Amino acid sequence: MKVLLKEDIKSLGKKGEVVNVSDGYARNYLFPKGLAVEADEGIIKAVKAQKQAEDTRLQREKERAMEQSKALSEKNLVIKVKAGENGKLFGSVTNKEIADELEKQFGIKVDKKKIEVDEPIKSIGRYKVRIKLFPGVDASMTVLVQGLE
């Protein structure tokens, strides 16, 4: 019997999937607990259409992320901070500061958790930063840290 799962079931599948189960399992366990409904042709078509729409949306998001990645890798982000002698910063440049400057200078919103810095930025200079825009799509850009004058 084909059923549409309403919730994730560890040994069976994820929510929204159409799976084959034995008649007794469906009637005695899944249906009474509200974990699944019988999948007729209409439900199967609706699930396929929904999955198609989701795939299309994800593809558009990935394309937009790839365009942003290309645009970001061509640009340099300039951050001006207070620095002491020998180019040492008072503190360090954080991911939050990088995200704020990205939004201010280029109008691109990026979550601070998706920014990866290889080493802490504690002095004036050039640093490579990797930004995760979408699963499998990263942007690598240069951050120029300059002292205030």
RODO-2510 file (C-alpha; in nm, 4 decimals, decimal comma):
residues 149
     n   res          X          Y          Z
     1     m     0,0000     0,0000     0,0000
     2     k     0,1326     0,3454    -0,0885
     3     v     0,1107     0,6083     0,1838
     4     l     0,2111     0,9745     0,2132
     5     l     0,4075     1,0417     0,5314
     6     k     0,2882     1,3353     0,7432
     7     e     0,5929     1,3210     0,9716
     8     d     0,9484     1,1875     0,9604
     9     i     0,9615     0,8209     1,0564
    10     k     1,3104     0,6951     1,1264
    11     s     1,2932     0,3571     0,9563
    12     l     1,0547     0,4607     0,6773
    13     g     1,1246     0,8047     0,5349
    14     k     1,0869     1,1798     0,5597
    15     k     0,7767     1,3967     0,5749
    16     g     0,6123     1,4394     0,2335
    17     e     0,7528     1,1194     0,0827
    18     v     0,5333     0,8530    -0,0743
    19     v     0,6438     0,5085     0,0455
    20     n     0,5270     0,1501     0,0116
    21     v     0,4272    -0,0229     0,3363
    22     s     0,2331    -0,3348     0,4235
    23     d    -0,1439    -0,2962     0,4574
    24     g    -0,1467    -0,4000     0,8231
    25     y     0,1281    -0,1552     0,9208
    26     a    -0,0589     0,1283     0,7516
    27     r    -0,4036     0,0465     0,8940
    28     n    -0,2954    -0,0523     1,2440
    29     y    -0,0123     0,1906     1,3147
    30     l     0,0367     0,4758     1,0668
    31     f    -0,3253     0,5806     1,0054
    32     p    -0,4484     0,5694     1,3706
    33     k    -0,1489     0,7703     1,4936
    34     g    -0,1907     1,0263     1,2136
    35     l     0,1560     0,9609     1,0760
    36     a     0,0415     0,8949     0,7181
    37     v    -0,2510     0,9054     0,4771
    38     e    -0,3301     0,6725     0,1905
    39     a    -0,1687     0,7992    -0,1281
    40     d    -0,4096     0,7986    -0,4213
    41     e    -0,3221     0,9337    -0,7668
    42     g    -0,4240     1,2914    -0,6815
    43     i    -0,1985     1,3044    -0,3769
    44     i     0,0929     1,1542    -0,5706
    45     k     0,0551     1,4170    -0,8461
    46     a     0,0334     1,6963    -0,5881
    47     v     0,3512     1,5725    -0,4158
    48     k     0,5351     1,5568    -0,7493
    49     a     0,4222     1,9114    -0,8379
    50     q     0,5292     2,0394    -0,4961
    51     k     0,8685     1,8686    -0,5274
    52     q     0,9120     2,0189    -0,8766
    53     a     0,8327     2,3693    -0,7451
    54     e     1,0788     2,3232    -0,4578
    55     d     1,3534     2,2071    -0,6970
    56     t     1,2916     2,5090    -0,9206
    57     r     1,3099     2,7468    -0,6228
    58     l     1,6351     2,5894    -0,5000
    59     q     1,7837     2,6135    -0,8497
    60     r     1,6986     2,9869    -0,8668
    61     e     1,8548     3,0449    -0,5242
    62     k     2,1693     2,8588    -0,6300
    63     e     2,1984     3,0647    -0,9503
    64     r     2,1567     3,3883    -0,7534
    65     a     2,4229     3,2726    -0,5061
    66     m     2,6605     3,1924    -0,7939
    67     e     2,6104     3,5425    -0,9360
    68     q     2,6773     3,6961    -0,5936
    69     s     2,9871     3,4784    -0,5572
    70     k     3,1220     3,5997    -0,8896
    71     a     3,0513     3,9639    -0,7996
    72     l     3,2065     3,9358    -0,4523
    73     s     3,5247     3,7640    -0,5676
    74     e     3,6000     4,0613    -0,7963
    75     k     3,5695     4,3176    -0,5144
    76     n     3,7820     4,4217    -0,2201
    77     l     3,6172     4,5021     0,1114
    78     v     3,7843     4,7933     0,2940
    79     i     3,7513     4,8089     0,6714
    80     k     3,8958     5,1061     0,8612
    81     v     3,9782     5,0446     1,2274
    82     k     4,1830     5,2026     1,5032
    83     a     4,5362     5,0716     1,5104
    84     g     4,8338     5,1243     1,7327
    85     e     5,1998     5,1349     1,6451
    86     n     5,3397     4,8659     1,4156
    87     g     4,9935     4,8169     1,2604
    88     k     4,8505     4,6199     1,5524
    89     l     4,4740     4,6581     1,6002
    90     f     4,3006     4,7304     1,9279
    91     g     4,1106     4,4008     1,9385
    92     s     4,0377     4,2252     1,6103
    93     v     3,8087     4,2446     1,3086
    94     t     3,5167     4,0080     1,3711
    95     n     3,2822     3,8257     1,1355
    96     k     3,0041     4,0623     1,2428
    97     e     3,2073     4,3646     1,1374
    98     i     3,2808     4,2018     0,8016
    99     a     2,9086     4,1237     0,7510
   100     d     2,8114     4,4821     0,8446
   101     e     3,0668     4,6300     0,6030
   102     l     2,9510     4,3960     0,3237
   103     e     2,5978     4,5255     0,3654
   104     k     2,7099     4,8884     0,3941
   105     q     2,9515     4,8888     0,0985
   106     f     2,7891     4,6436    -0,1456
   107     g     2,4314     4,6009    -0,0200
   108     i     2,4739     4,2254     0,0242
   109     k     2,3328     4,0708     0,3419
   110     v     2,5339     3,7779     0,4714
   111     d     2,4905     3,5976     0,8015
   112     k     2,8023     3,6357     1,0184
   113     k     2,8050     3,2596     1,0798
   114     k     2,8614     3,1972     0,7094
   115     i     3,1844     3,3975     0,6998
   116     e     3,5071     3,2018     0,7496
   117     v     3,8365     3,3716     0,8303
   118     d     4,1482     3,1525     0,8238
   119     e     4,3265     3,3433     1,0987
   120     p     4,2109     3,6166     1,3379
   121     i     4,2486     3,9621     1,1847
   122     k     4,4603     4,1469     1,4401
   123     s     4,6775     4,3731     1,2257
   124     i     4,6596     4,5982     0,9219
   125     g     4,6880     4,4216     0,5860
   126     r     4,5148     4,1994     0,3284
   127     y     4,3217     3,8902     0,4307
   128     k     4,1380     3,6229     0,2345
   129     v     3,7849     3,5536     0,3585
   130     r     3,5495     3,2766     0,2430
   131     i     3,1739     3,3336     0,2486
   132     k     2,9260     3,0467     0,2241
   133     l     2,6361     3,1773     0,0177
   134     f     2,4551     2,8474    -0,0529
   135     p     2,5405     2,4810     0,0040
   136     g     2,8195     2,4140    -0,2446
   137     v     2,8587     2,7820    -0,3440
   138     d     3,1353     2,9802    -0,1747
   139     a     3,2746     3,3241    -0,2477
   140     s     3,6344     3,4117    -0,1750
   141     m     3,7137     3,7787    -0,1355
   142     t     3,9900     4,0048    -0,0113
   143     v     3,9444     4,2175     0,3004
   144     l     4,1722     4,5209     0,3255
   145     v     4,2173     4,6348     0,6854
   146     q     4,3353     4,9945     0,7102
   147     g     4,4132     5,2109     1,0082
   148     l     4,2170     5,5271     1,0793
   149     e     4,4102     5,8471     1,0195
***
